[in-house]
Amino acid sequence: MKEPMSLEGYDKLIEEFKYLLEVEKPKVAHEKLVAAALGDRSENADYQAAKEKLRFIDKRLFYLNTMIQNSQIIDPSLHLHESVAFGSTVTLVDFATDNKEVYTLCGVLESEPENRLISIHAPLAKAMLGKRVGDEIRVQLPNQTKEYEIEKIEYKNIFSLKKSIRTKSDFSFH
């Protein structure tokens, strides 16, 4: 199944993949060789640690490669956002409280639910997809059913809304 994501999200995947493959993995492989040269590997903590780090790096590389292969890059700035789609920022009015809530629909790897960046796979996002201003939606949550009216649909860059953007220091295995 294709996983939608923004170009910036895709670029971050590629950046992490390249960093792990070209910088981190060779560095840790060298640490493993140095530790192996020290003798008995069964009681060599540095050797065991490097071996474990390599295993984590390989797992992460496999995961990233799968995500890269399955990604579908979408540029939400090219859409009109007349109806809710990937990359739409949607203002909802809660029928029960009259409070406004704003959510932006993004890819699973870009989501930050605590900052109202929700994956398009989330129940609320699924309920909004394809809807227009004035439409009412109903969402079944674990404890309750929520009803909203869509007040506004607009485009805001996903990465301008993110609070947590991974950098090279986050890619390393310590």
Helices and strands as residue ranges (DSSP letters): E 3-5, H 7-19, I 20-24, H 25-36, H 45-70, E 71-73, G 76-78, E 88-94, E 100-106, G 113-115, E 117-119, H 123-128, E 136-140, E 145-155, H 158-161, H 168-171
